[in-house]
Amino acid sequence: MDVVKEEYATFAAAKKILEEAAKTKELGYEQNNALEYLKKFAKLSDKKAAELMEDLGSVAKLKERHKVLIADFLPEDADDLRVLFAHELISLNDDEKKAVLAAVKKVL
């Protein structure tokens, strides 16, 4: 298999991609495992995840990978956000944290 392009994808987007691929061909072992995992743990639909990613665009410090992390794990409070960003060089102020948490609550 050749890598055509590489980009970040939410759990919901990855699940949709794998489900589409499963309709046209037989998935490999790793792909089947990934699809089963995503069926269990993808909490948002593809549409809601895209909406959340768009809402998170208002927080300038967040890069694409940060937005995907937030969309996948859906932090409920400031402590959850702190855990998500524990190994990142980014530091959100209180207003930015509130904006992120409000965006998450909006899609739930």
C-alpha positions as CSV (number, residue, x, y, z in Angstrom):
1,M,0.0,0.0,0.0
2,D,1.3,3.4,-0.9
3,V,0.8,6.5,1.2
4,V,-0.9,9.1,-1.0
5,K,-1.3,11.8,1.6
6,E,-1.2,12.2,5.4
7,E,-3.6,14.3,7.5
8,Y,-5.2,14.3,10.9
9,A,-8.7,12.7,11.2
10,T,-11.1,12.4,14.0
11,F,-12.4,9.0,15.2
12,A,-15.7,9.8,13.4
13,A,-14.0,10.6,10.1
14,A,-11.7,7.5,10.3
15,K,-14.7,5.3,11.0
16,K,-16.6,6.7,8.0
17,I,-13.5,6.1,5.8
18,L,-13.1,2.5,6.9
19,E,-16.8,1.8,6.6
20,E,-16.8,3.1,3.0
21,A,-13.7,1.0,2.2
22,A,-15.4,-2.1,3.7
23,K,-18.2,-1.8,1.2
24,T,-15.9,-2.0,-1.8
25,K,-13.2,-4.4,-0.6
26,E,-12.2,-6.8,2.2
27,L,-10.4,-5.0,5.0
28,G,-7.1,-6.2,6.3
29,Y,-6.5,-7.4,9.8
30,E,-5.3,-4.0,11.1
31,Q,-8.1,-2.2,9.4
32,N,-10.8,-4.5,10.8
33,N,-9.3,-4.0,14.3
34,A,-9.3,-0.2,13.8
35,L,-12.9,-0.3,12.6
36,E,-14.1,-2.3,15.6
37,Y,-12.2,0.0,18.0
38,L,-13.8,3.1,16.3
39,K,-17.3,1.5,16.4
40,K,-16.8,1.2,20.2
41,F,-15.2,4.5,21.0
42,A,-16.3,7.1,18.3
43,K,-18.8,9.1,20.3
44,L,-19.7,11.7,17.7
45,S,-21.1,11.4,14.2
46,D,-18.9,12.7,11.3
47,K,-21.1,15.7,11.0
48,K,-21.0,16.6,14.7
49,A,-17.2,16.1,14.7
50,A,-16.8,18.5,11.8
51,E,-19.0,21.0,13.5
52,L,-16.9,20.8,16.6
53,M,-13.7,21.2,14.6
54,E,-15.1,24.3,13.0
55,D,-16.2,25.8,16.4
56,L,-12.7,25.1,17.8
57,G,-11.3,27.3,15.0
58,S,-12.1,30.3,17.2
59,V,-9.3,29.4,19.5
60,A,-6.2,30.6,17.7
61,K,-3.6,28.6,19.7
62,L,-5.1,25.2,18.7
63,K,-3.5,23.4,15.8
64,E,-5.2,20.7,13.8
65,R,-3.9,17.9,15.9
66,H,-5.2,19.6,19.1
67,K,-8.7,20.0,17.6
68,V,-8.7,16.3,16.6
69,L,-7.7,15.3,20.2
70,I,-10.5,17.4,21.6
71,A,-13.0,16.0,19.1
72,D,-12.0,12.4,19.9
73,F,-11.9,12.6,23.7
74,L,-14.5,15.3,24.4
75,P,-13.1,16.8,27.6
76,E,-15.8,17.7,30.1
77,D,-13.9,20.1,32.4
78,A,-10.6,21.9,32.8
79,D,-8.9,18.9,34.3
80,D,-9.7,16.8,31.3
81,L,-8.2,19.5,29.1
82,R,-5.1,19.6,31.3
83,V,-4.6,15.9,30.8
84,L,-5.0,16.2,27.0
85,F,-2.4,18.9,26.8
86,A,0.0,17.5,29.5
87,H,2.7,16.7,27.0
88,E,2.1,19.6,24.6
89,L,4.0,22.9,24.5
90,I,0.7,24.7,24.2
91,S,-0.9,26.4,27.2
92,L,-4.5,27.7,27.1
93,N,-5.6,30.6,29.3
94,D,-9.0,30.5,31.1
95,D,-11.0,32.1,28.4
96,E,-9.6,29.7,25.8
97,K,-10.4,26.7,28.0
98,K,-14.0,28.0,28.5
99,A,-14.3,28.4,24.7
100,V,-13.2,24.8,24.1
101,L,-15.4,23.4,26.8
102,A,-18.4,25.4,25.5
103,A,-17.8,24.1,22.0
104,V,-17.7,20.5,23.3
105,K,-20.9,21.0,25.3
106,K,-22.6,22.5,22.2
107,V,-22.2,19.3,20.2
108,L,-23.1,16.9,23.0
